[in-house]
């Protein structure tokens, strides 16, 4: 389904920021584990979680009107 015109940019923003946070999270986690920096690895994991939450919110918002009965 196509998003409503006013909400389209918001949903696109959540998707892009979510993907960016996931990629950043993978990079930070890998760097933190490789350099044995627990703080950097923790920051990467938190970034991954934030990215996944943004994508989940975007998907839930998109599927809000199409409930299967």
N, C-alpha and C positions, 0 to 999 in steps of 0.2 A: 504494500500500500504506500501511497505517496503521503509524506508528512504534510500537515497544514502549512501554509505559506509563512506564517509568523513563527512557527516552531521549527522550521526546517534548518535554520542556521544554528539554533541551539543544539539540535540533535546531531548535526554534522560536527559541531564543535566538541561535543562530548565524545563522539566516535574518534575524532582525530587526536584529542588530548588523551583519551584512553589508550590508543595505540602507541602514542609517543611515550606515555608513562610506562607501558609494558616493555617497549624496546629499551628505554632508559633503565628500567629495573633489571632487565637481563644483563645489560652491560655493567651496571654498578655491582650487581651480585657476583658476576664472574670476576670482575676486577678485585672485589673485596675478598673473595675466596682465594684467588691467586696470590694476592699480596698479604694474606692473613690479617686483613684489617676487618675486625668484627663490626665496627661502626659503618664502614662502607657497605658491607654485605647486608647489614640491617636496613640501611637506607634503600638499598636496591630491592629488598623484599617488601618494604613499605610502599615503594613506588609501584611494584608489581600489583600489590593488593589494591592500591588506589586506581590503577588503570583498569583492573578487572571490575571494580565497583562501577566506574563510569560506563564501561561497556554494558554491564548488566542493567544499569538504570536506563540506558538508551534502548536496549532490547525490550525491557519491561514497558517502557513508555510507548514504544512502537506497537506492541501487541496488546495494549490496554483495551482497545475497542473490539478486538476480535477474540472474544472468549468462546471456547468450544463448550457447547452444552450437551 
